[in-house]
Amino acid sequence: MTLLDATDPAQWRAAALFWRALATTAGQWIADIKACAARAGRFWQGSCAGAAMAAIGRLVRGLTAFRLGCWAADQALSEFAAALTRARAGAGLPAARAADTTTTGLLNELFLPPVPPPGGGQPSCTSAPGEVRRWWESLSPGRRDWVLATQPGWLGSLDGIPAAARDRANRLLLAGPFAERLIEDRGGQRAYLLRLDPGGDGRVVVALGDPDRASAVLTQVPGMTADLTSAGNDLTRTERIAVRAHELAPAQSVSTIMWLGYDAPDHLGEAASGSRAVAGARELRRFQEGLRATHLGPPGRQTVLGHSYGSLVVGRAAAAPGLADSVIFVGSPGVGVDHVNQLAVPADEVWAMTARHDVIQWVVSPRRAVGALIAGPLAGSGDALFFGADPAGPAFGARTVASQPDAGHLGYWDKGRPALDALAAITLGRGDVIPR
């Protein structure tokens, strides 16, 4: 038996869950303390009451710092368990030793006293993610924890802040069982909450596995009707790609992200306009730039997948350089351009698939619809969809991938089917296992 054989990743996952449970318990204590203080404040006045409330405030701040430390321990041990799993699958003892060194460094920074940072110097909401990352790196661990505890709403959605820090900030803001279900471990990977905005239809971004440490990162953009209430279904699809990628390459680190960082159309009337895609493309490009800014070690392979209206968001974002190494259009109504050469992604890294029975292929452009009425259903270009040429059609020039004919519009993530195999293989950059 080797040293790796004797090291059980499950034990480290159990330790991570222990620290996560402590954070939850401390949160319940904070809620109870605040409720008691509020009741006492209605009838208790005077200097003694003021001193007691000040002491309660210090206690709450201390417990908040404790929660942040617990989540940091949870993150470190979860990623260590994942690294051990990869090492046992083929990455080897050097990978395990490197993970041990990294984890030791993270644990040594836990539970340091929070320290207020010096006044000024904070990045603005318009600062580039690279500038945000440089500011964050300039802070000591104690000062970072102070900002996390006092400004979680601002920090949790700021591109350029590492995923682990954003996750801890956003967990401080969680409320209700629905939101908590979004951050449950999936597919053997820890969930990282990178954004949570309950306003309107809501915005939410969840990564499975730490994208800052992964060698392959997939960002998946859902389409029409996507909102907080459907986020669990979208996250399940993202999880299936992660699970299949780990089956294909168990020694490789992969993170998959469900990105609902834009206001998706609620119905066909709203989806008929490309304005939400234009706005979403700006947010998506900034998010991807933030991933590059916070990534540790050699650059990871970045893939962005757009489904349905989400493919238009990705197409708009990919029209300028720097979005990703690879893009995938799935069940697309058009991506805003008519040929792969109009995208700033290498042509051999632009992929598309549309199932034979996917109704999206009948969402045609108004001109084609009029032509069909005049000359019959076979009139005009067979590649003209609502937002441009069909990216899965021969005229567009993308690399097309066969999907199971009965996939419909939502079956591309069905387990054990060729479409899911292809999505996982593209994420990994492995063309040798993509079905033709």
Stockholm file with secondary structure:
# STOCKHOLM 1.0

chainA/1-436         MTLLDATDPAQWRAAALFWRALATTAGQWIADIKACAARAGRFWQGSCAGAAMAAIGRLVRGLTAFRLGCWAADQALSEFAAALTRARAGAGLPAARAADTTTTGLLNELFLPPVPPPGGGQPSCTSAPGEVRRWWESLSPGRRDWVLATQPGWLGSLDGIPAAARDRANRLLLAGPFAERLIEDRGGQRAYLLRLDPGGDGRVVVALGDPDRASAVLTQVPGMTADLTSAGNDLTRTERIAVRAHELAPAQSVSTIMWLGYDAPDHLGEAASGSRAVAGARELRRFQEGLRATHLGPPGRQTVLGHSYGSLVVGRAAAAPGLADSVIFVGSPGVGVDHVNQLAVPADEVWAMTARHDVIQWVVSPRRAVGALIAGPLAGSGDALFFGADPAGPAFGARTVASQPDAGHLGYWDKGRPALDALAAITLGRGDVIPR
#=GR chainA/1-436 SS CCHHHHCCHHHHHHHHHHHHHHHHHHHHHHHHHHHHHHHHHTTCCSHHHHHHHHHHHHHHHHHHHHHHHHHHHHHHHHHHHHHHHHIIIIICHHHHHHHHHHHHHHHHTTTCCCCCCCSSCCCCTTSCHHHHHHHHHTSCHHHHHHHHHHCHHHHTTCTTSCHHHHHHHHHHHCCSHHHHHTTSCBTTBCEEEEEEECSTTCEEEEEESCTTTCSEEEEEECCTTCSGGGHHHHHHHHHHHHHHHHHHCTTSCEEEEEEECSCCCSSHHHHTCSHHHHHHHHHHHHHHHHHHHHCCSSCCEEEEEEETHHHHHHHHHHTSTTSCSEEEEESCSCCSCSSGGGSSSCGGGEEEECCTTCGGGGCBCHHHHHHHHHHCTTCSCTTEETTEECTTSTTTCCEECCCCGGGTTTGGGCTTSHHHHHHHHHHHTCGGGSCC
#=GC SS_cons         CCHHHHCCHHHHHHHHHHHHHHHHHHHHHHHHHHHHHHHHHTTCCSHHHHHHHHHHHHHHHHHHHHHHHHHHHHHHHHHHHHHHHHIIIIICHHHHHHHHHHHHHHHHTTTCCCCCCCSSCCCCTTSCHHHHHHHHHTSCHHHHHHHHHHCHHHHTTCTTSCHHHHHHHHHHHCCSHHHHHTTSCBTTBCEEEEEEECSTTCEEEEEESCTTTCSEEEEEECCTTCSGGGHHHHHHHHHHHHHHHHHHCTTSCEEEEEEECSCCCSSHHHHTCSHHHHHHHHHHHHHHHHHHHHCCSSCCEEEEEEETHHHHHHHHHHTSTTSCSEEEEESCSCCSCSSGGGSSSCGGGEEEECCTTCGGGGCBCHHHHHHHHHHCTTCSCTTEETTEECTTSTTTCCEECCCCGGGTTTGGGCTTSHHHHHHHHHHHTCGGGSCC
//
